[in-house]
Amino acid sequence: MRNTNLALFALGMATLASCSEPKATAPATPNAATQPSEPPLTKPTSAPGQVAQPAVTQPASLPLQQRLAKVFSGYEYVPHREDLLTIAPEGELVPGLWTLYHAPGERLAVRTQALVSLRFFPNEQVLGWFETVLRDPATVDAVRRPAAKAYGFAFGERAVGLLSELLAHADLHTRDSAARALGAMATPAARQALVNRDKVETELSVKTTLAAELAKPARNP
């Protein structure tokens, strides 16, 4: 009986030892389905050492008004005559700018840019358009001010008469803009208009502008 108990005890201890030993496991093999995928290779868009250029849209596929609005919607970018002529020839561009200025629903900043860009095309029709805008009581001051400068830029001495009238405008900022437009000409007629206004101007900021423009060297027409 004693021998039987010893045998059973020995068998139990052997079984316990075999259960506590860690079993060796085969090293895990990578599974392609669970591995993070490599980014796909892409075809280079430029030659070695060159910077890839962004895709260029073709604005010619859009109507002229939309193309112009897109150009005038940029930040810190004011297109010049040469830039505008890449969009359309002058014969299409001039009426297109005028149409965009009157476009309902278009942002005021875009409309104003379209108007003042007409300064690059100073023909008789554009002269009449500027004078209509500047004299129209319905024109908002935010448009009239840059339009006054553009008008003076485009037509020089021919603009002195109307700019002189704007020196007496109720909006002091419009008076300031007219003074700057006349000062940029620095011709005798333009300077005389500034002198005349300086005698009656009461707004300090405008008087400061008048004095600064009169301090510029005079030049012949």
C-alpha positions in Angstrom: 0.0 0.0 0.0 2.9 2.3 0.9 4.6 1.6 -2.4 1.4 2.3 -4.3 1.0 5.8 -2.7 4.7 6.6 -3.4 4.2 5.7 -7.0 1.1 7.9 -7.4 2.9 10.8 -5.7 5.8 10.5 -8.1 3.5 10.4 -11.1 1.6 13.5 -9.9 4.8 15.5 -9.5 6.0 14.6 -13.0 2.7 15.7 -14.5 2.9 19.1 -12.6 6.4 19.7 -13.8 5.5 19.0 -17.4 2.6 21.5 -17.3 4.7 24.3 -15.8 7.5 24.2 -18.5 6.9 26.7 -21.3 6.5 25.1 -24.6 8.7 26.3 -27.4 6.9 28.1 -30.2 8.1 28.6 -33.7 9.1 32.1 -34.5 6.2 34.1 -36.0 6.4 34.5 -39.8 5.3 37.8 -41.3 1.8 37.8 -42.7 1.6 40.0 -45.8 -2.1 40.6 -45.1 -1.3 42.2 -41.7 1.9 44.1 -42.5 1.6 47.9 -43.1 1.6 48.5 -46.8 4.4 50.5 -48.5 3.3 53.7 -50.2 2.8 53.1 -53.9 5.6 54.4 -56.2 4.6 57.3 -58.3 6.0 58.5 -61.6 8.2 61.6 -61.1 6.6 64.7 -62.4 9.9 66.5 -63.1 13.4 65.7 -64.1 16.0 65.1 -61.3 17.1 68.5 -59.8 13.9 70.2 -61.0 10.9 71.3 -58.9 7.7 69.8 -59.9 5.3 72.5 -61.2 1.7 72.6 -60.1 -1.0 71.8 -62.6 -2.0 74.8 -64.7 -5.7 75.3 -65.4 -6.8 76.6 -68.7 -8.8 79.7 -68.0 -9.7 80.1 -71.6 -12.3 77.4 -71.1 -14.3 79.7 -68.9 -16.4 82.7 -70.0 -14.4 86.0 -70.0 -16.3 87.4 -67.0 -15.4 84.4 -64.9 -11.8 84.5 -66.0 -11.5 88.1 -65.0 -13.3 87.6 -61.7 -10.8 84.7 -60.9 -7.8 87.0 -61.6 -9.2 89.8 -59.4 -9.9 87.4 -56.6 -6.3 86.8 -55.7 -4.6 88.2 -52.6 -1.8 90.8 -52.9 -1.9 90.6 -56.7 -3.0 93.4 -58.9 -2.8 92.5 -62.6 -1.2 94.9 -65.0 -2.1 95.7 -68.6 0.2 92.9 -69.9 -1.4 90.4 -67.5 -4.9 91.3 -68.6 -4.0 91.1 -72.3 -3.1 87.4 -71.8 -6.7 86.8 -71.0 -8.3 88.4 -74.0 -7.5 91.0 -76.6 -8.2 94.7 -75.8 -11.4 94.7 -78.0 -13.0 92.1 -75.8 -11.3 93.0 -72.6 -12.5 96.6 -72.2 -16.2 95.8 -72.5 -15.6 92.7 -70.4 -14.2 94.8 -67.5 -17.1 97.2 -67.7 -19.6 94.3 -67.7 -17.9 92.7 -64.7 -18.1 96.0 -62.8 -21.8 95.9 -63.2 -22.2 92.2 -62.5 -25.0 91.6 -60.0 -24.0 89.4 -57.1 -20.2 89.8 -57.7 -18.1 90.9 -54.7 -17.5 94.7 -54.5 -13.7 94.2 -54.4 -13.8 92.2 -57.7 -16.1 94.8 -59.3 -13.8 97.7 -58.2 -10.7 95.9 -59.5 -12.5 95.5 -62.9 -13.3 99.2 -63.0 -9.9 100.6 -62.0 -8.2 98.2 -64.5 -9.8 100.2 -67.2 -7.1 102.8 -66.5 -4.8 100.7 -68.8 -7.1 101.3 -71.8 -7.7 105.1 -71.9 -10.0 105.6 -74.9 -12.9 108.0 -75.2 -15.4 105.3 -74.2 -13.5 104.5 -71.0 -13.2 108.3 -70.3 -17.0 108.5 -70.4 -17.4 105.4 -68.1 -15.1 106.8 -65.5 -16.9 110.2 -65.5 -20.3 108.5 -65.2 -19.1 106.5 -62.2 -17.5 109.5 -60.5 -20.5 111.8 -60.9 -23.1 109.2 -60.1 -24.5 109.9 -56.6 -25.3 106.2 -56.3 -21.6 105.2 -56.5 -20.4 104.1 -53.1 -17.4 106.0 -51.7 -15.4 102.7 -51.5 -15.5 102.6 -55.4 -15.3 106.3 -56.1 -12.0 106.7 -54.2 -9.9 104.2 -56.2 -11.8 105.2 -59.4 -10.7 108.8 -58.9 -7.0 107.8 -58.8 -7.4 105.5 -61.8 -9.1 108.3 -63.7 -6.3 110.6 -63.0 -3.7 108.0 -63.9 -5.4 107.3 -67.3 -6.3 110.7 -68.5 -3.9 113.2 -66.9 -4.7 116.8 -67.7 -8.1 115.8 -69.1 -9.0 114.6 -65.6 -8.2 117.9 -63.8 -11.6 119.4 -64.1 -13.6 116.6 -62.5 -10.9 115.8 -59.9 -11.1 119.5 -58.9 -14.8 119.0 -58.3 -14.1 115.9 -56.2 -11.8 118.0 -54.0 -15.1 119.4 -52.6 -16.8 116.1 -52.2 -18.6 115.4 -48.9 -16.6 112.3 -48.2 -13.2 113.4 -46.9 -11.6 110.2 -48.2 -12.8 111.0 -51.7 -11.3 114.5 -51.3 -8.0 112.8 -50.2 -8.0 110.5 -53.2 -8.7 113.3 -55.6 -5.8 115.3 -54.0 -3.4 112.4 -54.5 -4.5 111.9 -58.1 -3.9 115.6 -58.8 -0.6 115.5 -56.9 0.6 112.6 -59.0 0.2 114.8 -62.1 2.1 117.7 -60.6 1.2 119.9 -63.6 0.5 123.6 -63.2 -3.3 123.1 -63.6 -3.3 120.2 -61.1 -1.2 122.0 -58.6 -3.5 125.1 -58.9 -6.5 123.0 -58.0 -4.7 121.8 -54.9 -3.7 125.3 -53.9 -7.4 126.4 -54.3 -8.6 123.6 -52.2 -6.0 124.1 -49.5 -7.4 127.6 -48.9 -10.8 126.3 -47.9 -10.2 122.8 -46.6 -10.9 122.3 -42.9 -10.2 118.6 -42.4 -6.8 118.1 -41.0 -6.0 114.8 -42.7 -7.0 116.2 -46.1 -4.9 119.4 -45.5 -2.0 117.2 -44.6 -2.4 115.4 -48.0 -2.7 118.7 -49.9 0.5 120.0 -48.3 2.4 116.7 -49.1 1.3 116.8 -52.7 2.1 120.4 -53.1 5.6 119.7 -51.7 6.3 117.5 -54.7 8.3 119.0 -57.6 6.2 120.6 -60.3 6.5 119.4 -63.8 5.2 120.5 -67.2 2.0 119.0 -68.6 
